[in-house]
Amino acid sequence: MPIVKLRRKQTLHFSGDSLRLVYFPITAIFSVVSVLQDGTSTEVGLVGNEGMAGLPAFLGAPSDPFEIVVHVEGTAYRVSADRLREAAHKSDHLQALLLRYAQSFMNQLAQGTACRGHHLVRQRLARLLLMIRDGSSTDRFPMTHEYLGQMLGVGRPSVTIAAASLRDSNLITYNRGGIIITDGPGLEDAACECYRIVRDEYNRLFHLDAPPACPAATHGVKRAGAPPRAPRPAMTRSDQCSRH
């Protein structure tokens, strides 16, 4: 599979378009976005190096009602949807991994609905930052309060207040261009239980201490000129990024 570099805010898939390509993030983070008729949008899911963008193509759907937008710029493996389906047909192990990821992603979507209805913006922001950290394996990422507000479905002032509270608790630092997580365990304590529910269920589904960073990279879909990549650190090790 070729590795492609993706820029922030790049749209990989528009709502209703045919799914011809799928992406497995390496360092990039993708947002799954619902766009309403009035043009407003809300993030409904997040995809990092634990998963893939274009899941409906594997499941047999010709299109996707959601948009896929690059949330954090970086790199990803790219493969045609036809090639992925062919590889999954030939490899029971790859097919099982992708089906488990599909279940995991459904869990994320369902838990996100409960989260938006019951938890404070401060808790949800902490959860979102942890998910970005886990999906990119770094505790530093470019991010604005306006963009975080779009992801959380709240106004920029609400994000500014919540971020200031996390900063005053010495959990994060930020400037106009980005955010740094300075206390991973503390940020987990500040997040709602939704973060741990989704994380723990992912680990249970894969029966692994360290969930695979890219299922297709090591099972059935070959990438040219590169050895298999080692799995990323276990998601339960909340302080993994503080060492970088």
Secondary structure, 3 states (H helix, E strand, C coil): CCEEEECCCCEEECCCCECCEEEEECCCEEEEEEECCCCCEEEEEEECCCCCECHHHHCCCCECCCEEEEEECEEEEEEEHHHHHHHHHHCHHHHHHHHHHHHHHHHHHHHHHHHHHHCCHHHHHHHHHHHHHHHHCCCEEECCHHHHHHHHCCCHHHHHHHHHHHHHCCCEEECCCEEEECCHHHHHHHCCHHHHHHHHHHHHHHCCCCCCCCHHHHCCCCCCCCCCCCCCCCCCCCCHHHHC
